[in-house]
Amino acid sequence: MRKQGRGRSRGFVLTLLSVMLLSVVLSACGGGNKADAPPSQSSEPQPSTETKSSDPVKLEFWTIALQPTFTDYFNKLIADYQSSHPGVTIDWKDYPYDAVTNKLLTSIASGNSPDVVNLNTEFASQMGSKGAVLDLNGFLTDEEKGAYFDGIFNSTVIDGKAYALPWYTGTEVLFMNTKIVKEAGLDPANPPKTMEELADWARQVKAKTGKLGYSQQFASKLLPVNGIPILNDDKTAAAFNTPEMTSMIETIQKNIADGVIMKEDVPFTKQIQYYSGEQVAFELAGPTFINFLKTSAPDVYKNTIAVPLPTGKADVRLSNSMNLVVPAKSKHQKEAVEFAVFVTNAENQTSFSKAANTLPSTKESIKDPFFTETDKSLEAEAKIASANSLDKAVDYMVGVPNAGDINSAIARGLQKIFLNGADVKATVDAMEQEVNGVLKK
């Protein structure tokens, strides 16, 4: 218990520090009521901050946790760019995931902004909504914007302003134990396309074999896949206390009662155990699941296939993308955007996907044989299934600095309902009140 307390205190301190630093950043970017349209956010590069094309330009490029594994890849990428852009030098710096946020906020506040920064969608959106990163619309052609999958690109578009270029991404697939599925009289070659169909499959599995459908965590991401917004459009209040929320909860309650979903909030490590032990027939996870399965249950691994994840009522699949942003205080906005476009173009996203075994966010990339040809291994099937899921991919994010607290409040409420039988209306009302309280902090 003491260890958990220390963890919560550390998280609170980091969140508080981030909010304080972001306030300083906002004042540096124009702050206050001008946050929606800071001086450096105009559709054209600002003359006062741009270096003439004939002058040498040094761009500071930050990434997250890519050294030393991909040092050779990026050294070559940068060398190629510099050779085709005389006078432009790229200074690449790489930081740990848990350090980059505060380092960026501190750097911008002190007037030493980097030029191109790797951020996840949640933080990129928060920075964009406060005017701390550049609206890229004035720098990008329609063709350049259209190169990315629409749902992923639009995940960081706020009020029509494009604040980030999508980079590498990932999405979940559906793993199924073909031995169990066939025992239930189902055909793995014609997998379920929707979560409703998956529930029907799981009911048949339970009836024919006695095994459960799948395990999962009762988390806030259940809302967006079912078309339920977490916050209102201006991020000032909870928006999930609706009849649609009640309907979703009732559906999940029925699925638990029918053996479709395990009545337990199951972290990923235990999901691996349940699937490996053939207590469930399905697993909803990313391709990293394969390595754990292969080690823990080789026979189950041999009987497992991967297919695109069935979709919920919103007909989307949640992705988890990294992006490139250009801070509004970059002194070389035009050159920074050009480099960000280069790093995230289809050719370079394809090559990075091959090096890092990630998914690209560019439409043209998934036409490459790397994403279409299979050797019939589970790894290859999962990669192809993931790539074929990107047309419906959208990034999950809340879009406010205290997103973690909001996600936790929703998860706690759902767990009380599904695991402890708490009253639905009273609990959702309390969740709404808690989220609104978090937003006022």
For each residue, the residues with C-beta under 8 A, 3 or more apart:
1: 4 5
2: 5 6
3: 6 7
4: 1 7 8
5: 1 2 8 9
6: 2 3 9 10
7: 3 4 10 11
8: 4 5 11 12
9: 5 6 12 13
10: 6 7 13 14
11: 7 8 14 15 404
12: 8 9 15 16
13: 9 10 16 17
14: 10 11 17 18 102
15: 11 12 18 19 401 402 404 405
16: 12 13 19 20
17: 13 14 20 21 102
18: 14 15 21 22 101 102 105 401
19: 15 16 22 23 401 402
20: 16 17 23 24
21: 17 18 24 25 102 105 106 109
22: 18 19 25 26 105 126 127 130 132 401
23: 19 20 26 27 31
24: 20 21 27 28 105 109
25: 21 22 28 29 105 108 109 127 130 132
26: 22 23 29 30 31 32 35 130 131 132
27: 23 24 30 31 32
28: 24 25 31 108 109 111 329
29: 25 26 35 38 40 108 130 131 132 328 329
30: 26 27 34 35 38 39 40 131
31: 23 26 27 28 34 35
32: 26 27 35
33: 36
34: 30 31 37 38 39 131
35: 26 29 30 31 32 38 129 130 131
36: 33 131 159
37: 34 41 131
38: 29 30 34 35 41 131 328
39: 30 34 42 46
40: 29 30 46 49 134 328 329 333
41: 37 38 131 134 135 161 328
42: 39 46 138
43: 135 137 138
44: 138
45: 49 50 138 139 333 334
46: 39 40 42 49 50 333
47: 50
48:
49: 40 45 46 329 330 331 332 333
50: 45 46 47 331 332 333 334
51: 55 57 331 332 335
52: 55
53: 87
54: 87
55: 51 52 87
56: 87 88 89
57: 51 87 88 89 332 335
58: 88 89 90 91 332
59: 88 89 90 91 115 116 332 335 336 339
60: 91 93 114 115 116
61: 78 90 91 92 93 114 115 116 117 339
62: 93 94 95 100 104 114 116 117 118
63: 66 67 74 92 93 94 95 118
64: 94 95 96 97 100 118 119 322
65: 94 95 96 97
66: 63 69 70 71 74 94 118
67: 63 70 71 94
68: 71
69: 66 356
70: 66 67 73 74 352 355 356
71: 66 67 68 74 75
72: 75 76
73: 70 76 77 351 352 355
74: 63 66 70 71 77 78 92
75: 71 72 78 79
76: 72 73 79 80
77: 73 74 80 81 343 348
78: 61 74 75 81 82 90 92
79: 75 76 82 83
80: 76 77 83 84
81: 77 78 84 85 88 90 339 342
82: 78 79 85 88 89 90
83: 79 80
84: 80 81
85: 81 82 88 335 338 339
86:
87: 53 54 55 56 57
88: 56 57 58 59 81 82 85 335 339
89: 56 57 58 59 82
90: 58 59 61 78 81 82 339
91: 58 59 60 61
92: 61 63 74 78
93: 60 61 62 63 114
94: 62 63 64 65 66 67
95: 62 63 64 65 99 100 103
96: 64 65 99 100
97: 64 65 100
98: 101
99: 95 96 102 103
100: 62 64 95 96 97 103 104 117 118 119
101: 18 98 104 105 123
102: 14 17 18 21 99 105 106
103: 95 99 100 106 107
104: 62 100 101 107 108 114 117 119 327
105: 18 21 22 24 25 101 102 108 109
106: 21 102 103 109 110
107: 103 104 110 112 113 114
108: 25 28 29 104 105 111 112 113 132 327 329
109: 21 24 25 28 105 106
110: 106 107
111: 28 108 329
112: 107 108
113: 107 108 327 328 329 330 331
114: 60 61 62 93 104 107 117 327 330
115: 59 60 61 326 327 330 331 332 335 336 339
116: 59 60 61 62 324 325 326 330 336 339 340 343
117: 61 62 100 104 114 324 325 326 327
118: 62 63 64 66 100 167 322 323 324
119: 64 100 104 123 124 127 164 322 323 324 325
120: 123 124 320 321 322 323
121: 124 125 155 156 164 320 321 323 395 396 397
122: 125 126 397 398 399 403
123: 101 119 120 126 127
124: 119 120 121 127 128 133 156 163 164 323 325
125: 121 122 128 129 155 156 158 163 164 397 399
126: 22 122 123 129 130 399 400 401 403
127: 22 25 119 123 124 130 132 133 163 325 327
128: 124 125 131 132 133 135 156 158 161 163 164 325
129: 35 125 126 158 235 399
130: 22 25 26 29 35 126 127
131: 26 29 30 34 35 36 37 38 41 128 328
132: 22 25 26 29 108 127 128 327 328
133: 124 127 128 163 164 325 326 327 328
134: 40 41 139 163 325 326 327 328 330 333 336 337
135: 41 43 128 138 161 162 163
136: 139 140 162 163 164 165 326 337
137: 43 140 160 161 162
138: 42 43 44 45 135
139: 45 134 136 333 334 337 338
140: 136 137 144 145 162 337 341
141: 144 145
142: 145 146
143: 146 147
144: 140 141 147 341
145: 140 141 142 148 153 162
146: 142 143
147: 143 144 345 346 362 363 364
148: 145 152 153 165 166 344 361 362 363
149: 152 153 166 361 362 363 390 391 393
150: 153 154
151: 154 155 316 319 391 392 393 394 395
152: 148 149 155 166 169 319 321 361 390 393 394 395
153: 145 148 149 150 156 157 162 165 166 361
154: 150 151 157 394
155: 121 125 151 152 166 319 321 394 395 397
156: 121 124 125 128 153 162 163 164 166 323 395
157: 153 154 160 161 162 163
158: 125 128 129 161 163 399
159: 36
160: 137 157
161: 41 128 135 137 157 158
162: 135 136 137 140 145 153 156 157
163: 124 125 127 128 133 134 135 136 156 157 158 325
164: 119 121 124 125 128 133 136 156 323 324 325
165: 136 148 153 323 324 325 340 341 344
166: 148 149 152 153 155 156 169 321 323 344 361 362
167: 118 321 322 323 324 343 344 349 361
168: 321 322 349 352 353 356 358 359 360 361
169: 152 166 319 320 321 322 358 359 360 361 390 393 395
170: 286 287 319 320 321 358 359 386
171: 286 309 317 318 319 320 359 386 389 390 393
172: 284 285 286 309 317 318
173: 284 285 286 287 306 307 308 309 382 385 386 389
174: 191 192 198 282 283 284 306 307 308 309 310 385
175: 275 282 283 284 285 289 293 304 305 306 382
176: 180 181 188 191 281 282 283 304 305 307
177: 180 181 275 278 281 282 300 303 304
178: 181 182 188 303 304 305
179: 182 183 303
180: 176 177 183 184 205 209 211 278 281
181: 176 177 178 184 186 187 188 201 205 281
182: 178 179 185 186 187 188
183: 179 180 208 209
184: 180 181 201 204 205 207 208 209 281
185: 182 204 208
186: 181 182 201 204 205
187: 181 182 190
188: 176 178 181 182 191 305
189:
190: 187
191: 174 176 188 307 310
192: 174 195 197 198 200 201 310
193: 197 310 311
194: 197 198 310 311 312
195: 192 198 199 225 310 311 312
196: 199 200
197: 192 193 194 200 201 310
198: 174 192 194 195 201 202 213 214 260 282 310
199: 195 196 202 203 213 255 258 260
200: 192 196 197 203 204
201: 181 184 186 192 197 198 204 205 213 281 282
202: 198 199 205 206 212 213 214 255 258 259 260 261 281 282
203: 199 200 206 207 213 258 259 260
204: 184 185 186 200 201 207 208
205: 180 181 184 186 201 202 208 209 211 212 213 281
206: 202 203 209 210 211 212 213 258 259 260
207: 184 203 204
208: 183 184 185 204 205
209: 180 183 184 205 206 281
210: 206
211: 180 205 206 278 279 280 281
212: 202 205 206 215 259 260 261 262 279 280 281
213: 198 199 201 202 203 205 206 255 259 260 261 262 280 281 282
214: 198 202 260 261 262 280 281 282 283 284
215: 212 261 262 264 266 270 271 274 275 280 283
216: 261 262 266 271 284
217: 265 266 267 411
218: 222 252 265 411 414 415 418 419
219: 222 407 410 411 414
220: 223 230 398 406 407 410 411 414
221: 224 225 318 396
222: 218 219 225 226 248 252 414
223: 220 226 228 229 230 240 245 248 410
224: 221 227 228 229 230 314 316 318 394 396
225: 195 221 222 311 312 313 314 316 317 318
226: 222 223 244 248 312 313 314
227: 224 244 312 313 314
228: 223 224 240 242 244 245 248
229: 223 224 232 239 240
230: 220 223 224 238 239 240 398 406 410 435
231: 235 236 237 238 239 398 399 400 406 435 439
232: 229 235 236 237 238 239
233:
234:
235: 129 231 232 398 399 400 439
236: 231 232 439
237: 231 232 436 439
238: 230 231 232 241 431 432 435 436 439
239: 229 230 231 232 242
240: 223 228 229 230 245 410 428 431 432
241: 238 245 428 429 431 432
242: 228 239 245 246
243: 246 247
244: 226 227 228 247 248
245: 223 228 240 241 242 248 249 428
246: 242 243 249 250 424 425 428
247: 243 244 250 251
248: 222 223 226 228 244 245 251 252 313
249: 245 246 252 253 414 417 418 424 428
250: 246 247 253 254 424
251: 247 248 254 255
252: 218 222 248 249 255 256 261 418
253: 249 250 256 257 417 418
254: 250 251 257 258
255: 199 202 213 251 252 258 260 261
256: 252 253 259 260 261 262 263 418
257: 253 254
258: 199 202 203 206 254 255
259: 202 203 206 212 213 256
260: 198 199 202 203 206 212 213 214 255 256
261: 202 212 213 214 215 216 252 255 256
262: 212 213 214 215 216 256 266 274 280
263: 256 418 419
264: 215 270 419
265: 217 218 411 415 418 419
266: 215 216 217 262 270 271 274
267: 217 270 271
268: 271 272 285 289
269: 272 273
270: 215 264 266 267 273 274
271: 215 216 266 267 268 274 275 283 285
272: 268 269 275 276 289 292 293 296
273: 269 270 276 277 296
274: 215 262 266 270 271 277 279 280
275: 175 177 215 271 272 278 279 280 282 283 293 297 300
276: 272 273 292 293 296 297 300
277: 273 274 297
278: 177 180 211 275 297 300
279: 211 212 274 275
280: 211 212 213 214 215 262 274 275 283
281: 176 177 180 181 184 201 202 205 209 211 212 213 214
282: 174 175 176 177 198 201 202 213 214 275
283: 174 175 176 214 215 271 275 280 289
284: 172 173 174 175 214 216 309
285: 172 173 175 268 271 288 289
286: 170 171 172 173 289 386
287: 170 173 290 306 357 379 382 383 386
288: 285 291 292
289: 175 268 272 283 285 286 292 293
290: 287 293 294 301 378 379 382
291: 288 294 295
292: 272 276 288 289 295 296
293: 175 272 275 276 289 290 296 297 300 301 304
294: 290 291 298 301 378
295: 291 292 298
296: 272 273 276 292 293
297: 275 276 277 278 293 300 301
298: 294 295 301 302
299: 302 303
300: 177 275 276 278 293 297 303 304
301: 290 293 294 297 298 304 378
302: 298 299
303: 177 178 179 299 300
304: 175 176 177 178 293 300 301 378
305: 175 176 178 188 378 381
306: 173 174 175 287 378 381 382 385
307: 173 174 176 191 381 385
308: 173 174 317 385 386 388 389
309: 171 172 173 174 284 317 385 389
310: 174 191 192 193 194 195 197 198
311: 193 194 195 225 314 315 316 317 392
312: 194 195 225 226 227 315 316
313: 225 226 227 248
314: 224 225 226 227 311
315: 311 312 392
316: 151 224 225 311 312 392 393 394
317: 171 172 225 308 309 311 389 392 393 394
318: 171 172 221 224 225 393 394 395 396
319: 151 152 155 169 170 171 359 390 393 394 395 396
320: 120 121 169 170 171 395 396
321: 120 121 152 155 166 167 168 169 170 361 395
322: 64 118 119 120 167 168 169
323: 118 119 120 121 124 156 164 165 166 167
324: 116 117 118 119 164 165 167 340 343 344
325: 116 117 119 124 127 128 133 134 163 164 165 340
326: 115 116 117 133 134 136 330 333 336 337 340
327: 104 108 113 114 115 117 127 132 133 134 330
328: 29 38 40 41 113 131 132 133 134
329: 28 29 40 49 108 111 113
330: 49 113 114 115 116 134 326 327 333 336
331: 49 50 51 113 115
332: 49 50 51 57 58 59 115 335 336
333: 40 45 46 49 50 134 139 326 330 336 337
334: 45 50 139 337 338
335: 51 57 59 85 88 115 332 338 339
336: 59 115 116 134 326 330 332 333 339 340
337: 134 136 139 140 326 333 334 340 341
338: 85 139 334 335 341 342
339: 59 61 81 85 88 90 115 116 335 336 342 343
340: 116 165 324 325 326 336 337 343 344
341: 140 144 165 337 338 344 345
342: 81 338 339 345 348
343: 77 116 167 324 339 340 348
344: 148 165 166 167 324 340 341 348 349 361 362
345: 147 341 342 348 349 362
346: 147 349 350 360 362 363 364 365
347: 350 351
348: 77 342 343 344 345 351 352
349: 167 168 344 345 346 352 353 360 361 362 365
350: 346 347 353 354 360 362 364 365 368 370
351: 73 347 348 354 355
352: 70 73 168 348 349 355 356 358 360
353: 168 349 350 356 357 358 359 360 365 370 371
354: 350 351 357 370
355: 70 73 351 352
356: 69 70 168 352 353
357: 287 353 354 383
358: 168 169 170 352 353
359: 168 169 170 171 319 353 386 387 390
360: 168 169 346 349 350 352 353 365 366
361: 148 149 152 153 166 167 168 169 321 344 349 390
362: 147 148 149 166 344 345 346 349 350 365
363: 147 148 149 346 366
364: 147 346 350 367
365: 346 349 350 353 360 362 368 371
366: 360 363 371 372 387 388 390
367: 364 371 372
368: 350 365 371 372
369: 372 373
370: 350 353 354 373 383
371: 353 365 366 367 368 383 384 387
372: 366 367 368 369 384 387
373: 369 370 380
374: 377 380 381 384
375: 380
376: 380 381
377: 374 380 381
378: 290 294 301 304 305 306 381 382
379: 287 290 382 383
380: 373 374 375 376 377 383 384
381: 305 306 307 374 376 377 378 384 385
382: 173 175 287 290 306 378 379 385 386
383: 287 357 370 371 379 380 386 387
384: 371 372 374 380 381 387 388
385: 173 174 306 307 308 309 381 382 388 389
386: 170 171 173 286 287 308 359 382 383 389 390
387: 359 366 371 372 383 384 390
388: 308 366 384 385 391
389: 171 173 308 309 317 385 386 392 393
390: 149 152 169 171 319 359 361 366 386 387 393
391: 149 151 388
392: 151 311 315 316 317 389
393: 149 151 152 169 171 316 317 318 319 389 390
394: 151 152 154 155 224 316 317 318 319
395: 121 151 152 155 156 169 318 319 320 321
396: 121 221 224 318 319 320
397: 121 122 125 155 403
398: 122 220 230 231 235 403 406 407
399: 122 125 126 129 158 231 235 403
400: 126 231 235 403 406 439
401: 15 18 19 22 126
402: 15 19 405 406 438 439 441
403: 122 126 397 398 399 400 406 407
404: 11 15 407 408
405: 15 402 408 409 438
406: 220 230 231 398 400 402 403 409 410 435 438 439
407: 219 220 398 403 404 410 411
408: 404 405 411 412
409: 405 406 412 413 431 434 435 438
410: 219 220 223 230 240 406 407 413 414 431 435
411: 217 218 219 220 265 407 408 414 415
412: 408 409 415 416 431
413: 409 410 416 417 422 427 428 430 431 434
414: 218 219 220 222 249 410 411 417 418
415: 218 265 411 412 418 419 420
416: 412 413 419 420 422 427
417: 249 253 413 414 420 421 422 424 427
418: 218 249 252 253 256 263 265 414 415
419: 218 263 264 265 415 416
420: 415 416 417
421: 417
422: 413 416 417 426 427
423: 426 427
424: 246 249 250 417 427 428
425: 246 428 429
426: 422 423 429 430
427: 413 416 417 422 423 424 430 431
428: 240 241 245 246 249 413 424 425 431 432
429: 241 425 426 432 433
430: 413 426 427 433 434
431: 238 240 241 409 410 412 413 427 428 434 435
432: 238 240 241 428 429 435 436
433: 429 430 436 437
434: 409 413 430 431 437 438
435: 230 231 238 406 409 410 431 432 438 439
436: 237 238 432 433 439 440
437: 433 434 440 441
438: 402 405 406 409 434 435 441
439: 231 235 236 237 238 400 402 406 435 436
440: 436 437
441: 402 437 438
